[in-house]
Amino acid sequence: MNLKTIAHNLVAKSIPVGRKPNPGIALARARYGKIIDKIISMRYLDPKRFKRQKLIDKLSDPDYGPLLIKRGKKYFVKKMVGETVRLTYNETEPECVELSRLIKREVWKRGGHITTIPYSSADSRAHLQLIPFDTAAELPPSAKIMAATNDVRIFLGGDEDDNWLRGLEAKGLLGAPAESKLRQIMDKHGMRWCYFGWPVRKKNYLVSPAKYRKIFIDSIAATFRPKVRQLCKYYKDALKGANNIRITAADGTDLTFSIKGRPILVADGVIDKTDLKHGDVGLNIPDGEVFLAPLEHSANGVIIFDYVVIHGFGFVKNLKLTFKDGKVIKWSAPGNGATIFKKFLGANTGEKDRIAELGIGTNPAARFIGETIVDEKIFGSIHIAIGHNTGAYHGKNVASSHLDMIKIMKGKNGNMFADGKLIMKNGLPVK
């Protein structure tokens, strides 16, 4: 894949970054009144005719955007300013490093501002190991400022070690309220976001490294093909206007919940104007799913998940959950899976164990590789999440975590009913 093309398409099309109305206009209007409306109606301001040099000097200050920029003998009225982007990338993967450099240049071309932050799960582990225990509870003012002011945040890559949090759960729990607070700030601000998964070289693979990379790259490419949009349309139409959902499978799964009044959202690799109108500000790449937030107290029954990758804790297979009134009340899994799940819950706060999302995978190239961003897009699968679901999900749960759990429906007599009507049979659309 051409990294330069990928960077361009991300910044120009998928999560379009550019300019926004100059916030200095409102600030200036509040201080100087209607004269500002006269100024912003102009393209250029001639100081010989507009004889208020002191005001011109004030509006040329960066605190106002600036609103005026001198060009020759006239002042250009600056009605738009560049959006701000925070890009975090995995520094252990050379392709991520190069992509971050290319993304940075694309943002600059479009008049935006970008802050790049290198990341690795090894550093995240070292950070928790080295800081004093009480420091883990702190929320730095700079983090709050970035959460409240950035227009876009992008995460590029993934964890090279999925188990990086093991043994540090106590510090993780202490920091969970701060993480939850940041989520709330970003949701309130309406920050657009993109989690751009990329195959990084991992400490432990669940499939061969060659298979891992091939499926990952193929899934990224398939995101933008017509088939994904066609499948998304089918499931969006099938769920439209429905109130009650039932999921069954040959393994004994029988789970019901309500989606009454909740918007049905389409994830097809692009945040377009329709998405923004409905408050759908988030994006995954690879993509391909229809998702929504069930009513948080409505889930009842049992469901068995094939694959649950809990970043920082490890991999759980065949996780069986029992829901009552929306909350997980019982769980089991082979081996040490139940212990891993328990440690995850113990390291998070808020509605960490309450139903948050139903997702239906629509990416034909996706296969299981042990990377949630790919696994949850598998065509013929569904996923249920527990935890945080405000913001783009339009839910009400506030939590420090959002855990996606994948269930393969295809070939396992996995069925989904909407108000009693069969809309998925054996994991596939009902023709």
N, C-alpha and C positions, 0 to 999 in steps of 0.2 A: 504494500500500500504506500502511496505517495504521502509522506508526512506533511509536506507543504500544503497539499490539497486538503488533507484532513483538518489542519489548523485553520485554513481559510473557511472551509464549510462550517466548522464549529462556531467561529466568531461571526461570520456573515449570515449564516442561515439557521443553524440549530438553536443557538442562544444569542440572537443578534445583539451585538454590542455596538454602541455608537454614541450619539449625543442625546441630551435631555434638556428641557427648558432650564434656563439659568435661574437657580434659586435666589441669586442676588437681586432679581427683579422684585420679588415679594419683600425682601429685606429693605430694599430702597424705597419701595412704595409705602411701607409702614412708617418709614422715617421722614420721607420728603413729600408724600402725598401725590396728587394728580399729575404733577409735572413729570413724573416718571412714565406715566402712560403716553404723554406727548413724546418723550424721548424714545421709547421703544417702538413707536409708530414709524420712526425714521430708520433709514439704513445707515446714513452717515450724519454726523453732527458737526457743523461748522462753528468753531468757537467765536468767529467774528460776528456771526448772527445770534448765536446763543451766548449771550454775555453773562455767563455765570461760571467763571473759571474755578471758583472754590468747589462748586458742586461737581464740575467735570473732574476735578482732581479726586474728590471723594469716590465718585463712581468708577474711577480708574484703579482704585485699590482692589487687590485680590479678594478682600472680604466681601465685595459685591460681585464676585464672579471671575474677573472684573466685568462690569457692565459696559464700559467704554475702553477701547483700545486705539491708541493714536496710530494713524497711518498717514504719513506725510504731514499735511497741515490740518487734516480732518480726523475725526474720531469715529471709528467703526462701532456700531451698536451691536454688542455681543449678546444675542438672545438665547443662544444654546451653549452648553458646556459639555465636556466629555464625561461619559459614565466611568465609574470606578469599578475595578475588577480585582478580586483576590484569587490568585491561582496557587494552589498547593499541589506539589507533584512529587512522585517517588524518585528520590535522587539516586537510588541504587540501580535503576534501569536506564541505560543510555538512551533508549528511544523516548522515554518520558522526559529526560533532560532536553533532548533535541526538540521534542514537541512543545515543551514549555517555552523554549526560545522562539519558536515559530509563532506560537499563540501570542506571545508578548508583542511581536512585530505586527501581527494582524490587528491587535487592539490599538496599537499606536496609529496604524494607517487609518483607522476609523475614528480617530480623534479621542480615544479613551485613555484612561490612566490605569496602570496595572501594578500590583505588588505581587511578587513571586516568593513563595515560601517552600523550601525543600523539606521533604518528609521521608521518614523511614520508620517501620515498626520497631526497629532496633533502637532508634532514638527515643521513640515513645516509651519503650520499656526502660531505657536508661534514665529518662526524665523522672519517671515514677520511683525508680530505685534510689535516685540521688537526692531528691528534694526532701526536706523535713516533712514529717507526717502531716502537720497542720497546714503546710503550704498547699497541699493537694486540694484544700477546700476553697482556695482563693480564686476570684475571678478578676483578672487584671483589667484595669480601666481601658487599656488599649484594645482588648478583645471586645469589650462592650461597645466602644466607639466604632470599630470596624463592622460589628454586627448591625449597628444602627444606621450606618452611613454608606456602606458599599452597595452598589447596585447589583452586582453579580459575584457569585463565588463559584469557583470551579475546582474540583478535585480530580487529579489525573493520576491514574495508576491503580494501586491496590496495596495490600499488605504482603510483604515478602515472608512474614511469619504470622500465620493465623493464630498462634498460641501466645502472642507476646505479653498478654496480661496475666498469664497463669502465675499464681503465688503473690500477686499484687492486688488482689481483689479488694482488700480493705481500703487501700489508697484510692482505688478506682471508685468505690462507693462514696468516699469522702468528696470526690470531685464531681459526682453525678449531679448534685443540685446546680452547680455552676454551668455544666453542660446543658441542663434543662433550661436554665435561664437564657443562655445564648440562643437556643432554638426558639424560645418565645419571642425574643427581641427580633430575630430575623424574620419570623413569621409575621409579626406585627408590621415590620418595615416593608414586607412584600418583596424581599430580596429574591431575584431569580438565581437558580442554582443548577449546576450540572455536575453529576458524578460520571466522569468519563473513565470507564474501566479500561485498563490496558494490561496485556500479559507481562507481568514482571517475573523475574527469576525467583522462585520460591524455595524456602527451606524444606518444605514438605509438600509434595504433590499427591493428589488423590487419583489422578490419571497420569499417563506418561507426559513428560514435558512437551514432546512434539504434538501430542493430541491436544493438550492444554492450549498451546499457542494457536494451532490451526483452527480449533473451534472458536476460540476467542476472536480471532481476526475475521473469520467467516461470519460470525454473529454481528460484528460491527458493520461489515459490508451489507448484510441482509437487512439491517435496520431501515435502510433508505429505499428498499425495493417495494413495488406496488403490492405484493402479496401481503406484507405486514399491514398495510393500510386496509386492504380488503377484509382480512380477518378481524382487525380492530372494529371495522364498521359492523360486521356481523354481530359481534358480542355486544357492542354498544346498543345496537337496535334491539337485540334480544332482551337486554336488561332494562331498556327504557320503560319507565312507568311501573316497573315491578315493585312489589313491597317485600315479599318473603322469598328467601333463597334456601334451598336444601341441597346439600352435597352428600352423595353416597358413593361407596366403592365396595369391591369384593372383600376387602380386608376388615370390614366391619365399621368403616367410617359412616357416620350418620350425624351430620351437623346442620343445624338450622340457625338462621339469623334474619334480621330485617334490614332492608336498605331504603326504607320509605323516606322519600324526600331528599336523599343524598344524590349529588351529581355524579354522573358516570363519566369518567375521565379517560382520555385516549393518550397513550404514550407511543409516539411514532417517530421519535428522533428530532422533533422540531417543536419549539415553543412559538406558536403563531399568535395572531391577534385574537383568535377565538379562545385559545387557551388563556391568554392574559385576561380577557374579558371575564372568564369564569374563575379567575384566581388560581389557575393551574400554572404555577411559576417554576416547577421543577422538571428536571430532565435527566434520564439515564442514557448512556451510550455504552454498550449495546442496548437497544430499546426494542419495544414490541410487546405491549400489554394493554389491556383494558383494566382499570382499577377503580376502586371506590372505598369509602369508609363506611362499614356497617354501623348501625346504631350500637353504641358501645355497651349497652346492657342487655342486648337481645340474643347473644349467641348461647346455644345450649346443645349439648351432645358431645360426641367423640369424633376425633379425626387423627389419622396416623400420617405423619410426614416422612417421606423418603429421605430427604436431605435437608439438614439444618447446619449451615456454617455460621458459627457464632464467633465473629472476629474478636480476637484477643483471647478466646477460650478454647476453641477447637471445633471438631466436627462431630455431629450427632446424627446417627442413622436410625430410621424407624422410631421416631419420637411420637409417642402416643399422648395426646392431650385431651383432658375432659374439661369442657366449658360449662359453667353455670351462670346464668344471668350476665354473660359477657366476659366473665373472669375465669382464668385457668385455676382450677381447684385441685387437679391431680395430674401427674405426669409419670411416664415410665419410658425406658429405652434400654436396649441391650448394652452389655458391658458397662463402661463408666459414663454412658450418655446422660443418664438421669442426674448424676453428680455434676457434670458439666453444665447442664441446664439450670440446676439449683444454684451453682456458683454465679452464673450469669444474672439470675434474678437477684441474688444477694448483693451484686455490685451495682445495681441500678435503683433509681427512685421513681416515685410517681406511679402512674398507671402502666407500669412496665409489663403487667401480666393480663392486660385487658385487650380484647380484640380491637384491631386498629385498621385493618385493610383486607379486602379481597382483591386478588389480582389474577388475571387470566393471561397466560403466555401466548404470544402470537408470532414469535420469531422462528421460522422453519429451520434456520441454521444452528440454533442453540441446542446444545446437548449438555449433560451433566459434566462439569469439570471441577466442581468444588469451589466455584466462585459465584457468589450469590447474584451478582449483577448479570451474569450469563444464565445461571440455572433458573432464575425466576422468569426468564423470557421463553423458556422451552415451550414450543407449540405442542399441545397435548398435556400441559400441566396447569395447575393453579398454585397460588400461594396465599397463605394467610399470614398476616403480621400481627404482632402484639406490641403495644407501647404507644409511642408518640404518633399523633395523626392530625394535629392542627395544621394551619397553613394550607399548602397545596391539596391536602387530603380532604379538607373541609370537615374534619372531625372535631372531637372535644377532648381527647386524651392529652394530658400533659405528662411527659415522662422524659427521662434522660436517655432512653433507648428506643429503637424501632427494629424489631427482629423479624425478618422475612423467613418463612418456613415453606419449603417446596414439596408439593405432592404431585407425583406422576399419575395422571388419569388415563392416558392412552394405554390400551392393552391390559388395563386392570379393572375394567368395568366401572370406570369412574364417570359418574353422571352428575349433572347439575340441573336443578329445576328452578324456574322463576314463576312464582305464584302457581305452582303445580304443573307448569308446562315444561317439558323436557327441552332444554336448549343446548346441552352438551351430552353426547352419548358415547361412552367409552373414550372420553377425552377429545372428541371431535365435534365440530359444529353439526347440528341436526339439519339436514338438507330439506 
